[in-house]
Amino acid sequence: MQVGDKATARRIFTPEMIADFLDLAAIPGSAHTVPEPLIGGLFSYLLGVDLPGFGTNYLKQEMEFVRPAPVGVALTATVEITRLRPEKDLCDLATTCTDDAGTVYCRGRALVLVRDVGKAG
């Protein structure tokens, strides 16, 4: 891992998926916009599976939702390493969620604990 490394996930949420989520979570909402927890879940997926990957422990997450994400639009979540602190096994990442036109729906930061930060792999 090094500063500047990125991982992305692309997802299209359908009205049926949103309705199922709202039903499962027992929360009121509209099937016209993607609920914020689903966007946050894309970041969680990337951090746990791709970058840094297996064994990652979330310490802190900040998310600013700039505008509602429309249902049926391809959303791309990106995590990018902005700082490595190997002496503390910490990794800071920028997080963004955009569409194909570059419209930003969410941006923020994540701080994770990774036991192999800075070690050759």
N, C-alpha and C positions, 0 to 999 in steps of 0.2 A: 504494500500500500504506500502511496505517496500523495502529497498535496496535488490536487488537480484531477485525481482519479474520479470517474463518474460511473453511475449506473442509472438506467432508466427502465421504466415499465409503462406500457401503453395499454389503456383500457377504455372500452366504450360501455357505459352503463345504460342499459335499456330501461324503459318504463316498468317492465315486469320485474326487473332486478330491484329497482327502487321500491316498488310496491311491496315486494317480498321482504326487503330490509325493514321498511317502516312497520310492516305487520309483525315481523319477528321481534323487533325492538319495542313494540307497543308504544310507539311515539307518533304523535300527529305530524303530518308533514305533507308536502306536495311532491307528486311524482314528476314534476317539471324541472326540478333541480336536484343535483347530486348532494346528498347529505354530507356534511363536513367529516363525520367519522369514516366514511368510505374513502375520502381523499387521504385522510391520515393513515388509513390502512395500507394504502399504496406505499407510503414512506416506510411503514413498519415492515412490509414485505421486502422492500429493497434492502433495508438495513440488516434484516435477518437472513436473507437468502443470497444477495449479491454483493453488497459492499457496506460494511466490512464482511458480513456473512455469518455463517453458523457460529454460535457462541457469543454473539453481540448482546450486550446488556444496555438497554435504554437507561440513561440517567436523567436526561432533560430533553424536552421537545417544546419549541415555540412555533406556533403557526399563526399567520395573519391571513385571513380569508379576504381577499381584495374584492371579489365579486362572486355571485353564485355561479356554479358550474352547471351549464345546461345538460340535460339528459340527452343521450344519443350522439354527443360530440366526442371525438377521440381525445382523451386526456393523456398527457405524458407527465409522469412524476419523475423527477430527477433528484438524486442525492449526489453531492460533490464534496470531496474531502477538502476542507479549508485549512486545517491545522492538525498536526499529529504531535502528541505529547507522550513519547515512548516511556519516559521515566515514571509516568502515572498510568500507563496503558489507556490513554484517552485519545479519542478521535472526534474532532469537530467537523460537522458537515453542514453545507447549505442545502436547503430543500426547496424545490419549486414544483408547481403543477401548472402546465400550460396546455393550450390546444395547438393544432397544426399551424395556425396563423401567428402563434407566439403570444397570444393573450394570456396574461397571468391571472390565475384564479386563487392561488395560494402560494405564499413564500414564507420561509422561516429558517430555523436552525435546529440541529439535533446534536446532542452530546452523548456519546456512547463509550462504554468500557469494552475494550478488546484486548485480550491477553497477549496477542502477538503483534501489537502495533510496533512498526519499525524493524521487525525481524524478517529476515529473508524467508521466503516461502516457496 
